[in-house]
Amino acid sequence: MRVPGWYVLLLAAAGVERLRELSISRTHERALGGPRAATATWPLMVAAHAGLLTLPLLEVAGHPRRRPHWGWAAVLLGATALRVWSIRSLGPAWNVRAAVPPDVKPVTWGPYRYIRHPNYLAVILEFAAVPLVAGAWISAVVLSALNAIVLVDRISAEEGLLNESAAYRRAFAGRARFIPGVF
């Protein structure tokens, strides 16, 4: 079975991006200290992200004649831009393990002006778009469900740590998690 070359390149680029982010995160996390959120679901999160780069590839290999869905490519591009903007806005406070230092200073600029968790919104969109751009809808459904399980636990635990800071509570009291003005 043959996988389109453009899709292999897309998944490789996503993998390289994830590895680069892990390297940046390790540096940030060492400097931050503090407790990590949702350590119990960390292995599941790693598995979900590894699955994002492998399961759609296997599904597409089984059905190589599927056409690209360029609308999902636009969603992926937007999600990646939001992710980069989120990471840059958090600067040295950003890390993949959601370590929250005791003296956390809330970031209220960039996409954090509008919502509390723009990086998680980007990840949600990526989990749909990466498979769907190549028509791997089974992977999109399964991986998005797995990602949702991880994020429910992670966001709850992370917000628990962040809400220990009065400054964070004040800054984000009326701000939506994912969509401005919703929830």
C-alpha positions in Angstrom: 0.0 0.0 0.0 1.2 3.4 -0.9 0.9 6.6 1.2 1.0 9.9 -0.7 4.4 11.6 -0.3 2.9 15.0 0.7 1.2 13.3 3.6 4.4 11.6 4.8 6.1 15.0 4.6 3.3 16.6 6.6 3.5 13.9 9.3 7.3 14.2 9.4 7.1 18.0 9.8 4.6 17.5 12.6 6.9 15.0 14.3 9.9 17.3 14.0 7.8 20.2 15.4 6.8 18.0 18.4 10.5 17.0 19.1 11.6 20.6 18.9 8.9 21.6 21.4 9.9 18.8 23.8 13.5 20.1 23.8 12.3 23.7 24.5 10.0 22.4 27.2 12.7 20.5 29.0 14.7 23.7 29.3 11.8 25.7 30.5 10.6 23.0 33.0 14.1 22.8 34.6 14.1 26.5 35.2 10.5 26.6 36.5 10.3 23.9 39.0 6.9 23.5 40.6 4.3 20.7 40.6 3.2 19.1 37.3 -0.5 18.8 36.4 -2.1 15.4 35.6 1.0 13.2 35.9 -1.2 10.1 35.8 -2.4 10.8 32.3 1.0 11.9 30.9 1.7 8.5 29.4 -1.7 8.5 27.7 -0.9 12.0 26.3 2.4 10.8 24.9 0.6 7.8 23.4 -2.1 10.1 21.8 0.6 12.3 20.2 2.6 9.3 19.0 -0.7 7.9 17.6 -1.4 11.2 15.8 1.8 10.7 13.8 1.3 6.9 13.1 -2.4 5.8 13.1 -3.5 8.2 10.2 -0.5 7.0 8.2 -1.7 3.4 8.6 -5.3 4.3 7.8 -4.2 6.2 4.7 -1.9 3.3 3.6 -5.0 1.0 3.6 -6.9 3.5 1.4 -4.3 5.3 -0.7 -6.7 6.7 -3.3 -8.3 9.2 -0.9 -8.0 12.8 -2.0 -6.6 15.6 0.1 -9.1 17.7 2.0 -7.6 21.2 1.7 -10.1 22.8 4.0 -8.6 20.7 6.8 -5.1 21.8 5.7 -6.3 25.3 6.3 -7.5 24.3 9.8 -4.2 22.6 10.5 -2.3 25.7 9.4 -4.5 27.9 11.7 -4.1 25.5 14.6 -0.3 25.5 14.2 -0.2 29.3 14.1 -2.3 29.4 17.2 0.0 26.9 18.9 3.1 28.8 18.0 1.5 32.1 19.2 0.5 30.5 22.5 4.0 29.0 23.1 5.7 32.3 22.3 3.2 34.3 24.5 3.9 32.0 27.5 7.7 32.3 26.8 9.8 30.5 29.4 6.6 29.5 31.4 5.5 27.2 28.6 6.2 23.5 29.0 4.5 20.2 27.9 4.3 18.8 31.4 2.2 21.7 32.7 4.6 22.4 35.5 3.2 25.4 37.5 5.7 27.3 39.7 4.4 28.5 43.1 5.0 32.1 42.1 3.2 31.8 38.7 2.6 35.1 37.0 -0.4 35.0 34.7 0.1 35.7 31.0 -2.7 37.9 29.7 -1.3 38.8 26.3 -1.3 37.1 23.0 -4.1 34.6 22.6 -4.4 34.5 26.4 -6.2 37.9 26.1 -9.2 36.0 24.7 -9.2 32.5 26.2 -7.5 30.6 29.0 -6.3 27.6 27.0 -5.4 28.6 23.4 -2.7 25.9 23.2 -5.1 23.2 24.1 -7.6 24.6 21.5 -4.8 24.3 18.9 -4.1 20.7 19.9 -7.8 19.8 19.7 -7.9 21.3 16.1 -4.7 19.4 15.2 -6.1 16.1 16.4 -8.9 16.5 14.0 -7.1 18.2 11.1 -3.9 16.0 10.8 -5.9 12.8 10.0 -8.8 14.5 8.1 -6.5 16.4 5.7 -5.8 12.9 4.2 -9.3 11.5 4.8 -8.4 9.4 7.8 -11.7 9.9 9.6 -11.5 6.8 11.8 -8.1 8.0 13.2 -9.6 11.5 13.6 -12.5 10.2 15.7 -10.4 7.7 17.8 -7.5 10.1 18.4 -9.8 13.0 19.2 -11.7 10.9 21.8 -8.4 9.9 23.4 -7.2 13.5 23.4 -10.4 14.6 25.0 -9.9 12.1 27.9 -6.4 13.4 28.4 -7.4 17.1 28.2 -10.3 16.8 30.6 -8.0 15.5 33.3 -5.1 17.8 32.4 -7.1 21.0 32.2 -8.8 20.2 35.5 -5.5 19.5 37.2 -3.7 22.5 35.7 -6.4 24.9 36.6 -6.3 23.5 40.1 -2.7 24.4 40.3 -3.1 27.8 38.6 -6.1 28.8 40.8 -3.9 28.6 43.8 -2.6 32.0 42.6 -4.9 34.9 43.5 -3.3 36.8 40.5 -4.3 34.0 38.1 -7.9 33.9 39.6 -8.3 37.6 39.1 -6.8 37.7 35.6 -8.9 34.8 34.2 -12.1 35.0 36.3 -14.4 35.7 33.4 -12.4 34.3 30.5 -13.6 31.3 28.5 -11.5 28.2 28.2 -11.6 27.8 24.4 -14.0 30.1 22.7 -14.4 33.7 23.7 -17.8 34.4 25.3 -18.7 30.7 25.5 -18.6 28.6 28.7 
